[in-house]
Amino acid sequence: MLAILIPDIKADLDLSDTQIGFLTGLAFTLFYATLGIPIARLADVHSRRKIISLALVVWSVMTAICGLAQNFVQLTVARVLVGVGEAGCTPPSHSIVADTFPRAERAKALATYALGSPAGLLLGFLIGGWLTSEYGWRVALLAFGLPGLLYAAVVFFFLKEPNRGHSDGVEIDDERPPFWTVFRLLLSRPSFRHCVLGVSVHGIVYIGVMNWLPSFFVRTHGLGIAEVGVWLAFSLGISQLIGIYLGGVIADRYGAKDPRWYMWIAGYAILAGGPFFGLVFLWPTPYVAFAVLAIPFFLGVLQAGPTCTVIQTVAGPRMRSMASAINILIINMIGGGLGPLVVGGLSDWLRPEYGDDGLTYALLGVSIIFSVWAWVHFMLAARSVRADIENAPT
């Protein structure tokens, strides 16, 4: 939801584009990514359900506190602590899903889990845009943060946790290899390495562009924030809901026979989406741009289920939470940390010559260049994914 609040936060706290890029990028991802490692270590041994519930409490409270910030430093500290809370969710969640579903059904299951992201985006843009327009960005953050405490209670009391290794038909004890052993093992697998790098480079496009889209439509097309929120909610939210689920279904259908399909689906979908960004950012009217925007985001998220399946399967049942955390660490340091910052910094650099259009050209360059770069990594991952899955540790 923070993306839809950026224009109001920027004006209220008198921030530069570079400061906004830091807030939406490194301030969050640095702690979100790095703290995922020790939390994942705990999740590979202790109750994943309790870890998720506690994490939800922390990030919900800190989201609400973001709404009380009075300056850049206060908002940065609160944003950092949101990242601390969110670090405890994805690694144990991926582990639970992977231990529940066998490989032939895993891509669709992980894709279904990933549907939470576009569903949240849809609600964040739609309701968050309206709340901001009517009551201000502070009320919006309070309204979205506090209900998480209720969800934390639901997770704690009702989430079922499978035995580790259940979906693979193996029994797993509580002994785990040291972190650096896991780290070296996973990064020694070319498919894991290039898959993570592919998602990370695409993250520069996905996270960087996503965070700056509301500002682009406000600056370039002169729309109000509530209207932008409604259009982006449906353009991005619905397209990604369909894309993520469809990517999981297609990956299960073809990847079960030949794992290279996991990487082919991810790579070629992202590559195909790149040129559509040119239409989005250069089209003279906003409503055509909103419609076209659904295409590259639909194609870009087809990779969610296939890539998570490769990462979880190559890692084996003992190291699933840790594999997810390492994946998150690299993705967020590259995609989440650099994406918004690169766009914001490039926009400031181009502003003296192009004015508000500097943001347009920054978004255009980042979206096309890094889409091609991500495709290269997925093609390299496809070369070794079959062998790496066959030799996955048990």
C-alpha positions, 0 to 999 in steps of 0.5 A: 500500500505504501506506493499509493501513499508516496505522493502525499507522504512526499508532499507532507514530509518534503522528501526527494525522490531519492529519499522515497526510493530509500524508504520503499527500497533499502530501508525495508529490504535490508532488514527484511532480507537479512533477518530472514536467515536466522528466522529461517534457521529457527523455522527449520527446527521449531514451530513455523506456525508460531513464528509466522504469528509473531512476525505478523504481530510485529509488522502489523503494529509497525505499519500502524506506527508508520502512520504516526511518523513526523519526519524522514528519520521516524518513518525510516525507523518504523519502515525498518521494523516493518521489514523485521516483522515481515522477515518471519513470514515467507521462509516458514510459509514456503516450508509448510506449503512444500511439505504439504504438496508433492512436487507434481502439485507444488508449483500451483500450491506455491502460486496459490500462496503467492496470490496474497501479494496481488490480493493485498495490492488490489486492496491496498491500492483500492481502499488505501487510495480512497482512505488517503484521499478522504482521511490522509495517509496516516489514517490509511496506515493505521487502518491497514496495520492494526487488523493484522493482530486479529489475523495473527491470532487466527494463524496461531490457533488454527494453522495446521503444520505438516511434518517436515518431509511429509510430501516427499515421503521421508522422515526428517530429524531436528539435525540441520547442517550449519548455515554456511554449509547450506549457503555454499551447497545451494549456491553451488547449484547453477539452477538455484543460483541463476533462478534466484538471480533471475527473480532478483533482476526482475525484482528491480523491474517489478518492485521499482516500477510498482512503487513509482507507478502512482507517482508517474500517473499523478505527475505525468497525467495529472490524476488524483491519488484516489482515481489512480488507486482504483485504476491500479487496483484493477489493472495490477491486482486482477492481472496478477491474481490470474497470472500467478495462479495460471503460472502455477497450473502451467508449471505443474502440467509441463514441469513435472515431465521436464523441469526445464519448463519451470525456467522457460515459463519464467524467462520467456514470459518476462522477456515478452512483457518488456516491450509493453512497458514502452507503451505504458510510459509513452502513451499520451493518455492515462487510461490506455496506459492503465489497460496495457499495464496489465499485460507486462505485470500478468506476464511477469508474475507467471514466474512465481510458482515455477521459481519457488518450486525450483528453489524448494525442490533443489533444496530438499526437505531439510533446508526449505526454510533456509533456501527460501530465506537465502532466496529472499535475501538475494532478491531483496538486496538486489530487487527490493533494495535497488529497484525503487532507489535506482528509479528514484535516483535516475529520476532525480538525475534526469529532472534538470533536463526533463522535469517531471518526465525524468521519472517517465524515462527512468521507469522506461529504461529500468523496465526494459533493460532489466527484463532482458537481463532477467531472461538471460539468467532463467535460460542459464538456469534451464541448462542444469535444473534437471540434474540439480533436482535429481541430485537434491539432498534428502 
